[in-house]
Amino acid sequence: MQQVVIIGAGLIGAGLAYRLTQAGARVTVVEAQGAPATQASGHSFGWINASYYLTPAHHHLRVAGMAAHHRLSRDLDADLWDWQGCLWVEDGPTLDQTATDLSAFGYAFEDLSQAQIATMVPALAHPPPRALNFRQEGAVDPAALTRALLAKAQAAGATVMLNTPVLGLVQRGDAVCGLRLTTGEIAADQVIVAAGTEAAPLLAGLGFALPMLQRPGVILATQAVPPRLAPILALHGQELRQDSLGRLWLPVAAHHQADRAETLPANPQASVNAALQSLNALFQGPPILRADHWAAAFRPVPGDGLPALGPVTRGLWLAVLHSGVTLGPLVAETLAAEVLGARASPLLSPFRPARFWP
Ligand SMILES: Cc1cc2nc3c(=O)[nH]c(=O)nc-3n(C[C@H](O)[C@H](O)[C@H](O)COP(=O)(O)OP(=O)(O)OC[C@H]3O[C@@H](n4cnc5c(N)ncnc54)[C@H](O)[C@@H]3O)c2cc1C
């Protein structure tokens, strides 16, 4: 039985732990913080989609990612997902281009008129003239999903070590064979780095330079209010959704999926206030929406914006990506199989980390 050690108890590490224990591996998850999902996975918007993408292969990966969510929800039999669809709003010519590009991929959508949008979201103060409706998209609470996956992995025998920062990787010859902790070393047949924004320093210790982008975000949740938004709304410059408890969630920085900001706003509270003001203006009625809580976090984004998934050297694997909510269950399925000796998945071939050190 292989001993696999995973660094990081975010959604990616938890998903891998779940699939690896299911496949019979002995799994240990090592997490620096005192709880799972305290970093990106605990501060995510949670949108599962393939309407946003960077390359055709990235779109296809995201479509496969959405299918993997359905498989996972059947396996877990948990009520964590909401497949509420997404209304995508852009200016006319840009919307036409998006529609043409997605049609070419065979990605289903309806082109809705203003009247149809008003019927679908009657609370909107000024329904846009047009929107694309992606019925197949949805959302999940990534922190809840992380906890559910880790609990299943633990029930199947995985060990989870919290408050345990990994200081470095142990290498013998050309193979990685363990981790260095403050308390000593632990041995592993395979190590998976699922450490999000902190992956690069771990690899640097072995001479692998993983470029990472700086992509901070601020996520805001309002108080719970009666239902006013069934689908996710992806407006130019703002995305939002309402969860099953009635809270509205929105990334505060403009257009979070393609956000290029490298630093957090100098005054995050002022940005939160501005976001609340435009949020209130979106809806009819008095401006009652206020912040229940907000938090800043960094998205783990490899240097070219695309996922970095696969082998680094003998005994060492990497799983670092943005859109880890959309892609997490697929990454868990495919990478867990590869770690245990399955043939390399063609889906992952454009996203191998080796592209950074050819
Ligand atoms: C504001 C925001 C909005 C987002 N919106 C979306 C969205 O709508 N849809 C989508 O698909 N994706 C979205 N994302 C991205 C998605 O949340 C991330 O891609 C995903 O959560 C990454 O999961 P992860 O497990 O790789 O990283 P993380 O959740 O950051 O987990 C990494 C873990 O590794 C641990 N760790 C790091 N270094 C060490 C070490 N040396 N030793 C031990 N442990 C270590 C950390 O403590 C952490 O717990 C968003 C992200 C943000 C921040």
The ligand as an ORCA input file, in Angstrom:
! r2SCAN-3c Opt
* xyz 0 1
  C     -11.775     35.833     -3.598
  C     -11.685     34.514     -4.330
  C     -12.701     34.123     -5.180
  C     -12.626     32.904     -5.864
  N     -13.664     32.518     -6.651
  C     -13.623     31.330     -7.288
  C     -14.744     30.880     -8.036
  O     -15.786     31.539     -8.075
  N     -14.643     29.691     -8.683
  C     -13.512     28.921     -8.643
  O     -13.488     27.854     -9.263
  N     -12.441     29.313     -7.920
  C     -12.470     30.492     -7.239
  N     -11.413     30.892     -6.484
  C     -10.206     30.055     -6.466
  C     -10.338     28.859     -5.539
  O     -10.923     29.264     -4.309
  C      -8.943     28.266     -5.303
  O      -8.400     27.900     -6.568
  C      -9.013     27.019     -4.422
  O      -9.668     27.310     -3.202
  C      -7.588     26.561     -4.143
  O      -7.625     25.506     -3.216
  P      -6.251     24.964     -2.634
  O      -6.577     23.828     -1.772
  O      -5.283     24.760     -3.752
  O      -5.634     26.209     -1.815
  P      -5.937     26.701     -0.335
  O      -7.355     26.656     -0.001
  O      -5.222     28.019     -0.178
  O      -5.221     25.600      0.563
  C      -3.822     25.464      0.643
  C      -3.506     24.968      2.049
  O      -2.120     24.670      2.140
  C      -1.675     25.049      3.425
  N      -0.216     25.222      3.386
  C       0.480     26.127      2.653
  N       1.800     25.982      2.879
  C       1.931     24.960      3.762
  C       3.057     24.360      4.381
  N       4.329     24.743      4.127
  N       2.832     23.352      5.267
  C       1.573     22.916      5.529
  N       0.461     23.475      4.963
  C       0.656     24.471      4.095
  C      -2.424     26.355      3.678
  O      -2.458     26.669      5.068
  C      -3.795     26.041      3.099
  O      -4.681     25.510      4.060
  C     -11.476     32.080     -5.730
  C     -10.465     32.451     -4.844
  C     -10.577     33.652     -4.130
  C      -9.485     34.001     -3.151
*
